[in-house]
C-alpha cells in the first residue's frame, strides 16, 4: 500500500498566491505615485460657526 498524498502543496500555493497579490498591489501603488484614486465624488462639507 503506497501512501499517496494529494494536495500536499495546497497551503504553499495559497501562500504564493497571496504574496503575488500583495506584490502586485504594492507595485500598483508605487506605479501610480503613491496616490490612491478617489472613489466617486467627495462631498463638500461647510460648517459655519457664529462669531462670538
C-alpha angles and dihedrals in degrees: 000000000000115000099226111187119201125190095025092138097049093103091048091051092051091049093049091047092051091049090049092053091047093050091047090051093050091047091052091048092051093042092055091053096258094290119127109221114242117257107227124316118329114227117243111232120194122183118192114199122194117250110243 
